[in-house]
Amino acid sequence: MPILFTRYSAGYSSRPEGVSTLDKFKPNGRLQAQPGGVPIKTARYGVRMLRAGYLYLRIERRGLLEWEGYAVHPHGYLRQFWVMKPEAAEAKIACERGARQANNSLIWIKDAKNVKSLWYAFHPDPIDPQHIKREIEPNPAKYMQRFDVAGWQVGSTSQADSLEPAQLDKQVLGFAALSDEQVQRVGNEQCFGPMGMTPQQCVDAMTLHGSPQRRKRPSPTQSIAYQRRA
């Protein structure tokens, strides 16, 4: 089962039109209006693609426990690495990983129906392997968030902090930016631009590949989006 991991974020604009645009993307439904219970005034909460960093999964299935690590490229693409060897973690752009670029932002969970538990966490830096084994592995609830993979597989899609694919362009700023110039503009005002890029990277990408309105990103119609805490 493919999963698109996203993140809660705080966005700001000095323009009234920009604030109005951000207001349209405030988390609602099963998403947290105030992630972690932290109120903000001048900024606006929203949902974004993952920024550069490291995503960790703790997966139990059929009585076995395994870890998966993913280096996140600034554009939101993922590259798997062995968590016990973090020095080998390296994020690469999608064209170096395969032709279907959108799929390179997804994590594919094998044998989903037999997954007993899936815990996940994001960190801006690699986590020390000894800390993972000694502290995080026996105490996942203290450091990670949980997602019911097997439950989603059989129709339990009303889980907290989750979205269905059809909601991506209505809730995730980067997806909406592909077809909306106002969203593109407010996205470029953030520290991390659309699809996780910095403003300059976004400008460079548009120069190289054409306007985002004209580029087509394959829709992850069989994926879900799942939030991490801000």
C-alpha positions as CSV (number, residue, x, y, z in Angstrom):
1,M,0.0,0.0,0.0
2,P,1.5,3.4,-1.0
3,I,1.5,6.2,1.6
4,L,2.4,9.9,1.0
5,F,3.8,11.3,4.2
6,T,3.2,15.1,4.6
7,R,3.6,17.6,7.4
8,Y,1.9,20.3,9.3
9,S,3.5,23.7,8.7
10,A,3.1,27.4,9.6
11,G,2.8,29.8,6.7
12,Y,3.0,33.6,6.7
13,S,2.3,36.4,4.1
14,S,2.6,40.1,4.4
15,R,0.0,40.5,1.7
16,P,-3.7,40.4,2.5
17,E,-4.3,38.3,-0.6
18,G,-1.6,35.9,0.6
19,V,-3.2,35.6,4.1
20,S,-6.5,34.9,2.4
21,T,-5.0,32.2,0.3
22,L,-3.4,30.6,3.4
23,D,-6.7,30.7,5.2
24,K,-8.2,28.5,2.5
25,F,-5.7,25.8,3.4
26,K,-6.2,25.7,7.2
27,P,-6.3,22.1,8.4
28,N,-9.8,20.8,8.8
29,G,-11.7,17.5,9.0
30,R,-9.5,14.8,10.5
31,L,-6.5,17.2,10.5
32,Q,-5.5,19.2,13.5
33,A,-6.5,22.8,13.4
34,Q,-3.8,23.6,16.0
35,P,-1.1,20.9,15.7
36,G,0.2,19.9,19.1
37,G,-2.3,22.3,20.6
38,V,-0.1,25.3,19.9
39,P,-2.0,28.4,18.9
40,I,-0.5,31.0,16.4
41,K,-1.8,34.5,15.5
42,T,0.0,36.1,12.6
43,A,0.9,32.9,10.7
44,R,-1.5,30.2,9.5
45,Y,-1.2,26.4,9.9
46,G,-1.4,24.3,6.7
47,V,-0.3,21.0,5.2
48,R,2.9,20.7,3.2
49,M,5.1,18.1,1.5
50,L,8.0,16.9,3.7
51,R,11.0,19.2,3.8
52,A,14.6,17.9,3.7
53,G,15.4,15.5,6.5
54,Y,14.9,11.9,7.5
55,L,11.8,9.8,7.9
56,Y,11.8,6.7,10.1
57,L,9.3,3.9,10.1
58,R,9.0,1.2,12.8
59,I,7.0,-1.7,11.4
60,E,5.7,-4.9,13.0
61,R,4.3,-7.7,10.9
62,R,3.9,-11.4,11.5
63,G,5.8,-11.1,14.8
64,L,8.8,-9.4,13.2
65,L,10.0,-5.9,13.9
66,E,11.9,-3.9,11.2
67,W,13.0,-0.4,10.7
68,E,13.0,1.6,7.4
69,G,14.7,4.9,6.9
70,Y,14.2,7.5,4.1
71,A,16.3,10.5,3.3
72,V,14.1,13.3,2.1
73,H,15.2,15.5,-0.8
74,P,14.3,19.2,-0.6
75,H,11.8,18.6,-3.5
76,G,10.0,15.9,-1.4
77,Y,11.5,12.8,-3.1
78,L,12.6,9.9,-0.9
79,R,15.5,7.5,-0.9
80,Q,15.6,4.5,1.4
81,F,18.7,3.9,3.6
82,W,19.6,1.4,6.3
83,V,18.9,3.0,9.7
84,M,21.9,1.3,11.3
85,K,24.2,3.0,8.9
86,P,23.0,6.6,8.7
87,E,26.2,7.9,7.2
88,A,25.1,6.2,4.0
89,A,21.8,8.2,3.9
90,E,21.7,10.4,0.8
91,A,18.7,12.1,-0.8
92,K,18.7,12.3,-4.6
93,I,16.4,13.9,-7.2
94,A,13.7,11.8,-8.7
95,C,15.2,11.5,-12.2
96,E,18.0,9.5,-10.6
97,R,15.6,7.0,-9.2
98,G,13.1,6.2,-11.9
99,A,10.8,7.5,-14.6
100,R,7.6,7.8,-12.4
101,Q,8.7,10.9,-10.4
102,A,5.5,11.3,-8.3
103,N,6.0,7.7,-7.0
104,N,9.3,8.7,-5.6
105,S,7.5,10.7,-3.0
106,L,5.6,7.6,-1.8
107,I,6.5,4.9,0.6
108,W,5.2,1.5,-0.4
109,I,4.2,-0.7,2.6
110,K,4.6,-4.4,1.8
111,D,2.1,-7.0,3.0
112,A,-0.1,-4.2,4.4
113,K,-2.9,-6.5,5.7
114,N,-0.5,-8.2,8.1
115,V,1.1,-5.0,9.5
116,K,0.4,-5.1,13.2
117,S,1.7,-1.6,13.9
118,L,3.4,1.2,12.0
119,W,5.1,4.0,13.9
120,Y,6.8,6.9,12.2
121,A,8.9,10.0,13.0
122,F,10.6,12.7,11.1
123,H,13.9,14.4,12.1
124,P,16.0,17.1,10.4
125,D,19.2,15.0,11.1
126,P,20.0,11.3,11.1
127,I,19.2,9.6,14.4
128,D,22.0,7.7,16.2
129,P,21.4,4.0,15.7
130,Q,22.1,3.3,19.4
131,H,19.5,5.8,20.4
132,I,17.0,4.1,18.1
133,K,17.7,0.6,19.5
134,R,18.0,1.5,23.2
135,E,15.4,4.3,23.5
136,I,13.0,4.7,20.6
137,E,12.4,1.0,19.7
138,P,11.1,0.0,23.1
139,N,9.2,3.3,23.6
140,P,7.6,4.2,20.2
141,A,4.6,6.1,21.7
142,K,7.0,8.5,23.4
143,Y,8.8,9.5,20.2
144,M,6.7,8.6,17.2
145,Q,3.2,8.7,15.7
146,R,1.1,5.6,14.8
147,F,-0.9,4.8,11.8
148,D,-3.2,1.8,11.4
149,V,-2.2,0.4,8.0
150,A,-4.2,-2.8,8.2
151,G,-7.3,-0.9,9.3
152,W,-7.0,1.5,6.3
153,Q,-6.6,-1.4,4.0
154,V,-10.0,-2.7,5.0
155,G,-11.8,0.7,4.9
156,S,-11.0,2.4,8.2
157,T,-10.1,5.7,6.5
158,S,-11.4,8.0,9.2
159,Q,-8.2,8.1,11.1
160,A,-6.8,11.2,12.7
161,D,-4.2,13.2,10.8
162,S,-5.0,11.5,7.5
163,L,-6.3,12.5,4.0
164,E,-7.6,10.5,1.1
165,P,-6.0,11.1,-2.3
166,A,-8.9,13.2,-3.7
167,Q,-8.3,15.8,-1.0
168,L,-4.6,16.4,-1.7
169,D,-5.1,19.4,-4.0
170,K,-7.6,20.9,-1.6
171,Q,-5.5,20.5,1.6
172,V,-1.8,20.2,0.6
173,L,-0.3,23.5,-0.5
174,G,2.2,22.0,-2.9
175,F,-0.4,20.1,-4.9
176,A,-2.7,23.1,-5.2
177,A,0.2,25.2,-6.4
178,L,0.4,23.0,-9.6
179,S,-2.7,24.7,-11.0
180,D,-3.2,27.9,-9.0
181,E,-0.9,31.0,-9.4
182,Q,-2.0,32.6,-6.1
183,V,-1.0,29.4,-4.2
184,Q,2.3,29.3,-6.1
185,R,3.0,32.9,-5.1
186,V,2.3,32.5,-1.4
187,G,4.2,29.2,-1.5
188,N,7.3,31.0,-2.8
189,E,7.1,33.4,0.1
190,Q,7.8,30.7,2.6
191,C,11.1,29.4,3.8
192,F,10.4,26.2,2.0
193,G,8.6,26.8,-1.3
194,P,6.1,24.5,-3.1
195,M,6.9,20.8,-3.0
196,G,9.4,21.5,-0.3
197,M,11.6,23.7,-2.4
198,T,13.2,26.9,-1.2
199,P,12.1,30.0,-3.2
200,Q,15.2,30.0,-5.3
201,Q,14.9,26.2,-6.1
202,C,11.3,26.8,-7.1
203,V,12.3,29.5,-9.5
204,D,15.1,27.3,-10.9
205,A,12.7,24.4,-11.3
206,M,10.2,26.5,-13.2
207,T,12.9,27.8,-15.5
208,L,14.2,24.3,-16.3
209,H,10.8,22.5,-16.6
210,G,8.3,25.1,-17.4
211,S,5.5,26.7,-15.4
212,P,4.0,24.4,-12.7
213,Q,0.6,25.0,-14.3
214,R,1.8,23.3,-17.4
215,R,3.6,20.4,-15.8
216,K,1.6,17.3,-15.0
217,R,2.4,15.4,-11.9
218,P,0.9,11.9,-11.9
219,S,-1.9,11.7,-9.4
220,P,-1.3,9.2,-6.5
221,T,-4.8,7.9,-6.8
222,Q,-4.1,4.8,-4.7
223,S,-2.2,6.6,-2.0
224,I,-3.1,8.3,1.2
225,A,-1.5,11.3,2.8
226,Y,-0.6,11.1,6.5
227,Q,0.5,13.9,8.7
228,R,3.4,14.2,11.1
229,R,3.2,16.7,14.0
230,A,4.7,20.2,13.3
